[in-house]
């Protein structure tokens, strides 16, 4: 079990960039696979990106591929989501998630993650 806190959200214009951070408490952070999800008003929670325990493998939703980059720093117990070329349709609450057993094969399903942060709002204006 791990506790997660997101930060870095805000309001930016289309075409701009944001970097989200998710800080985890506890030890053995490197044992957890990590993911980012988002949820817009009136829509279901959507998979964004995931990263393996070592950071050597990543997985992205088609809607963000080429624009977003997920990374992790196990020494700092932190996972990041670098978001570039932002679009109004990226507006959502962004959540990070962690699981000690999950592989990237199942990381697109939010129900497979046992630990979640409370989210950070990202708003992109046109």
N, C-alpha and C positions, 0 to 999 in steps of 0.2 A: 504494500500500500504506500502511495506517495501523494503528497499534497502539491497542487499546481496553482500558480498565480500568473495570469497573463498581464502584459503591459505593452504600451507602444501604439495603441489605437489612437485615432483622431480624425480630423476632417482635412481632406486634401482635394485638389482639383484633379479632374481627369488627366491622365498622363503623368501624374506625380508618383512618388514612392513613399512607402512606409516600411519600417522594420518592426515586426512584433517579436516580443520575447516572452518566454514562459519559464519561470524559475521554479524549481522543484525542491522540496524539503526532503530530508532523510538521506540515507547513505545508499550506496550501490545503484546510483542513477544509471550507470552504464548497462545495467541489466534490463532496462525498459526500452521497448520499442515505443516510438513517439509519433503522434499524428496531429494535424490541424484540421479542424472542421469549421464550417460557418453556417449561420442560419439567418436568413432574411425574413422580414415580417410576412406572415402568411405562407411561408414555405417550409418544407421539411429541412432538417439538418443535412448538410451536404459535405461530402468528403473533399478535402483540398489537397493534402499532401501527407506523406508519412516517411519515416526514416528508420533504418535498422539500428540495432544496438551499437554496432561499431561505427555507424555513419557511412558505411561503404555503399549502401544501396538506398535509393530513394524511389518514390512512387508519387505521381501527380495526377490530378484530375485533368482531363483534356481541356477544360475551360481555363486553366491557369498555366498549363505547360508552356515553357518558354518565357514566362513573365515572373513567376514566383520561384523561389529557391528555399528549400528547407535545409537546415544545418543544425548541428548540435556541438556543444562543448561540454564534455563529460566532467572536466575538471571544475567547471563552474556550475554544474547541475542545471544547465540551461539549454533550451531548444529555441531556434529562431525561425522566423518566416520573413524573408526579404521579398517585398511585393513591389514590382516595377510596372510601369505602363498601366497604371490602375484605370479601371473603367467604372462608370456608375453602377453597373451590374455586380461589381465586387462589394457593394455596400451590404454589410451584414455584421452580426456579432460573431467574432472569431473565438473559437475555443481550442485549447490544446488538450491532449489526452495522452495517457500512458498506460502501458500494460506490460507485465513482466514475461508473458508467454507468447504474445501475438507475433506472428510473422507478417511480412508484407503481403502475402497472399490473401490475407483476411483483413488488412488494415483499412479497406474502404468501407467497412461496416462499423458504424459507430457503436453498435451494441456489443462489439467485441472488446472494447476498451473499458477497463474497470475504474480508472481514475480520471477525473475531469477538473479543469479549472472553471472559474465562474464567467469567463468571457471578457472580451474587450471590444468596444464598438469601433468599427471602421466605416466612415462615411465618405463617399466620393461624389463630389459635385460636378455637374456638367456646365 
